Amino acid sequence: MQAAFAAIVLLDFVADFRPVVPLAALGLLASFVIVERMHRLTWSVEVALLVTSTVLFAVGRAGWAWVLAMLAAGIAALATAADIWIKPVR
C-alpha cells in the first residue's frame, strides 16, 4: 500500500494532477484500521501532510502543497524500501 501511494503521488506530481492528493489521503485513512499498531504513527503523519497539502491547494498555494505531498510520498517510500517507520514514544 505504501509503495503504491508513493508511486501514485510522484507520478501525479509530474503530471500536475492535483485531485489525487485528497484521494490518496482518503485511501490511507480508509485502510488505517488494518495497519499494525506500530505503523499507525507513520500513516497518521502521512495523512496529516496530505490533508494540509489539500488545504494549500484549495487556497492557491500549489508549490507548498506539492512540497508537503512529496514529503508524505518520501516517508511512504522510505517505509516501503527500507522498512523505516516513525516509532511512537513509549
Backbone as JSON, one array per atom type, in Angstrom:
{
  "sequence": "MQAAFAAIVLLDFVADFRPVVPLAALGLLASFVIVERMHRLTWSVEVALLVTSTVLFAVGRAGWAWVLAMLAAGIAALATAADIWIKPVR",
  "N": [[0.83, -1.2, 0.0], [1.91, 1.27, 0.82], [3.94, 1.61, -1.07], [2.51, 1.81, -3.46], [1.05, 4.13, -2.94], [3.13, 6.04, -2.74], [4.2, 5.91, -5.35], [1.99, 6.71, -6.93], [1.48, 9.35, -6.03], [3.92, 10.59, -6.72], [3.93, 10.27, -9.54], [1.67, 11.76, -10.18], [2.51, 14.25, -9.41], [4.36, 14.83, -11.39], [2.63, 14.94, -13.56], [1.08, 17.01, -12.72], [-1.48, 16.64, -11.52], [-3.74, 17.45, -9.45], [-6.1, 16.55, -7.99], [-5.6, 14.0, -7.02], [-4.28, 14.01, -4.59], [-6.06, 14.54, -2.31], [-7.55, 12.2, -2.66], [-5.65, 10.21, -2.24], [-5.14, 10.68, 0.45], [-7.62, 9.97, 1.53], [-7.66, 7.27, 0.83], [-5.5, 6.24, 2.33], [-6.49, 6.8, 4.85], [-8.78, 5.23, 4.9], [-7.74, 2.66, 4.93], [-6.48, 2.59, 7.32], [-7.32, 1.22, 9.61], [-6.57, -1.42, 9.24], [-3.89, -1.47, 9.51], [-0.89, -2.36, 11.21], [-0.48, -1.73, 14.69], [1.98, -0.55, 15.45], [2.76, 0.82, 13.19], [1.02, 2.86, 12.78], [1.5, 5.55, 13.52], [3.23, 6.53, 11.56], [1.55, 6.39, 9.31], [-0.4, 8.19, 10.15], [1.01, 10.6, 10.18], [1.55, 10.84, 7.44], [-1.08, 11.1, 6.42], [-1.84, 13.48, 7.69], [-0.04, 15.29, 6.5], [-0.93, 15.11, 3.84], [-3.57, 16.06, 4.06], [-3.1, 18.68, 4.89], [-1.75, 19.51, 2.62], [-3.83, 19.34, 0.74], [-5.49, 21.4, 1.66], [-3.8, 23.57, 1.2], [-3.68, 23.47, -1.6], [-6.3, 24.22, -2.12], [-6.34, 26.89, -1.31], [-4.72, 28.05, -3.13], [-1.93, 27.71, -3.06], [-0.01, 26.03, -4.57], [2.67, 25.24, -4.88], [3.76, 24.93, -2.24], [1.97, 23.02, -1.42], [2.59, 20.82, -3.05], [5.15, 20.33, -2.08], [4.64, 19.37, 0.53], [3.11, 17.12, -0.14], [5.0, 15.62, -1.53], [6.8, 15.17, 0.52], [5.27, 13.49, 2.15], [5.02, 11.34, 0.36], [7.69, 10.62, 0.22], [8.17, 9.72, 2.84], [6.51, 7.49, 2.81], [7.75, 5.98, 0.8], [10.24, 5.52, 1.97], [9.46, 3.98, 4.15], [8.54, 1.75, 2.81], [10.72, 0.83, 1.19], [13.0, 0.67, 2.9], [12.04, -0.23, 5.26], [11.67, 1.53, 7.39], [10.15, 3.15, 9.97], [8.16, 5.65, 11.66], [8.63, 5.78, 15.0], [6.54, 5.31, 17.78], [6.52, 7.13, 20.89], [7.32, 5.62, 23.95]],
  "CA": [[0.0, 0.0, 0.0], [2.79, 2.44, 0.9], [4.65, 1.75, -2.34], [1.54, 2.3, -4.45], [0.76, 5.52, -2.6], [4.28, 6.86, -3.12], [4.29, 5.96, -6.82], [0.87, 7.49, -7.48], [1.69, 10.77, -5.74], [5.05, 11.07, -7.52], [3.5, 10.38, -10.94], [0.73, 12.88, -10.32], [3.3, 15.48, -9.32], [4.91, 15.06, -12.73], [1.51, 15.31, -14.44], [0.37, 18.11, -12.05], [-2.87, 16.24, -11.35], [-3.93, 17.77, -8.04], [-7.17, 15.85, -7.27], [-5.17, 12.72, -6.46], [-3.78, 14.19, -3.23], [-7.1, 14.2, -1.33], [-7.93, 10.8, -2.83], [-4.62, 9.41, -1.57], [-5.39, 10.82, 1.89], [-8.79, 9.15, 1.86], [-7.27, 5.87, 0.71], [-4.7, 5.89, 3.5], [-7.37, 6.85, 6.01], [-9.69, 4.09, 4.85], [-7.03, 1.43, 5.27], [-5.8, 2.83, 8.59], [-7.72, 0.24, 10.63], [-5.92, -2.71, 9.03], [-2.45, -1.29, 9.7], [-0.4, -2.75, 12.53], [-0.45, -0.63, 15.65], [3.28, 0.12, 15.49], [2.95, 1.62, 11.98], [-0.05, 3.86, 12.67], [2.02, 6.91, 13.63], [3.74, 6.89, 10.24], [0.4, 6.63, 8.44], [-1.05, 9.41, 10.62], [1.81, 11.73, 9.69], [1.31, 10.95, 6.0], [-2.43, 11.63, 6.21], [-1.83, 14.89, 8.1], [0.64, 16.05, 5.45], [-1.79, 15.17, 2.65], [-4.7, 16.94, 4.34], [-2.56, 20.05, 4.83], [-1.49, 19.76, 1.2], [-5.13, 19.59, 0.1], [-5.92, 22.75, 2.06], [-2.95, 24.52, 0.48], [-4.16, 23.5, -2.98], [-7.57, 24.96, -2.15], [-6.11, 28.33, -1.16], [-3.89, 28.53, -4.23], [-0.5, 27.58, -2.78], [0.31, 24.73, -5.16], [4.07, 24.9, -4.65], [3.89, 24.38, -0.89], [1.15, 21.81, -1.35], [3.35, 19.72, -3.62], [6.26, 20.02, -1.18], [4.13, 18.51, 1.59], [2.71, 15.84, -0.73], [6.23, 14.89, -1.82], [7.33, 14.73, 1.81], [4.47, 12.31, 2.53], [5.41, 10.24, -0.53], [9.04, 10.2, 0.63], [8.03, 8.92, 4.05], [5.94, 6.2, 2.39], [8.78, 5.24, 0.06], [11.24, 5.08, 2.94], [8.86, 2.89, 4.92], [8.44, 0.58, 1.95], [12.01, 0.35, 0.71], [13.98, 0.39, 3.94], [11.31, -0.67, 6.45], [11.91, 2.52, 8.44], [8.86, 3.71, 10.38], [8.21, 6.58, 12.77], [8.36, 4.96, 16.19], [5.85, 6.06, 18.84], [7.21, 7.25, 22.17], [6.74, 4.7, 24.94]],
  "C": [[0.87, 1.26, 0.0], [3.5, 2.68, -0.43], [3.72, 2.3, -3.42], [1.22, 3.77, -4.2], [1.9, 6.43, -3.04], [4.39, 7.0, -4.63], [3.2, 6.83, -7.42], [1.08, 8.98, -7.24], [2.84, 11.34, -6.57], [4.68, 11.22, -8.99], [2.54, 11.54, -11.15], [1.41, 14.22, -10.13], [3.85, 15.83, -10.7], [3.82, 15.53, -13.68], [0.73, 16.53, -13.92], [-1.13, 17.84, -11.98], [-3.2, 16.33, -9.87], [-5.03, 16.99, -7.33], [-6.74, 14.52, -6.64], [-4.7, 12.85, -5.01], [-4.88, 13.93, -2.2], [-7.58, 12.74, -1.46], [-6.92, 9.87, -2.16], [-4.8, 9.49, -0.05], [-6.57, 9.97, 2.32], [-8.46, 7.67, 1.8], [-6.44, 5.4, 1.9], [-5.56, 5.86, 4.76], [-8.29, 5.65, 6.06], [-9.01, 2.79, 5.25], [-6.28, 1.52, 6.59], [-6.11, 1.74, 9.62], [-7.04, -1.11, 10.45], [-4.41, -2.65, 9.23], [-2.07, -1.75, 11.11], [-0.27, -1.54, 13.42], [0.87, 0.14, 15.63], [3.52, 1.0, 14.26], [1.93, 2.76, 11.85], [0.45, 5.3, 12.77], [2.55, 7.4, 12.29], [2.58, 7.22, 9.31], [-0.32, 7.91, 8.85], [-0.3, 10.65, 10.13], [1.59, 11.93, 8.2], [-0.06, 11.55, 5.71], [-2.48, 13.11, 6.59], [-1.14, 15.77, 7.05], [-0.23, 16.18, 4.21], [-3.01, 16.06, 2.87], [-4.26, 18.4, 4.3], [-2.26, 20.44, 3.38], [-2.78, 20.07, 0.44], [-5.64, 20.99, 0.41], [-5.1, 23.8, 1.32], [-3.31, 24.59, -1.0], [-5.42, 24.36, -3.09], [-7.38, 26.46, -2.04], [-5.14, 28.88, -2.19], [-2.39, 28.48, -4.0], [0.0, 26.22, -3.26], [1.75, 24.31, -4.89], [4.28, 24.27, -3.28], [3.09, 23.1, -0.75], [1.91, 20.61, -1.91], [4.55, 19.35, -2.75], [5.79, 19.08, -0.07], [3.7, 17.14, 1.06], [3.94, 14.99, -1.05], [6.89, 14.39, -0.54], [6.58, 13.48, 2.29], [4.83, 11.11, 1.66], [6.8, 9.74, -0.18], [9.02, 9.35, 1.89], [7.49, 7.53, 3.7], [6.97, 5.36, 1.65], [9.86, 4.72, 0.99], [10.72, 3.92, 3.78], [8.8, 1.61, 4.1], [9.81, 0.0, 1.63], [12.94, -0.1, 1.83], [13.35, -0.11, 5.24], [11.64, 0.21, 7.65], [10.59, 3.22, 8.72], [9.08, 4.71, 11.5], [7.77, 5.8, 14.01], [7.65, 5.81, 17.24], [6.67, 6.08, 20.13], [6.54, 6.33, 23.18], [7.03, 5.17, 26.32]]
}
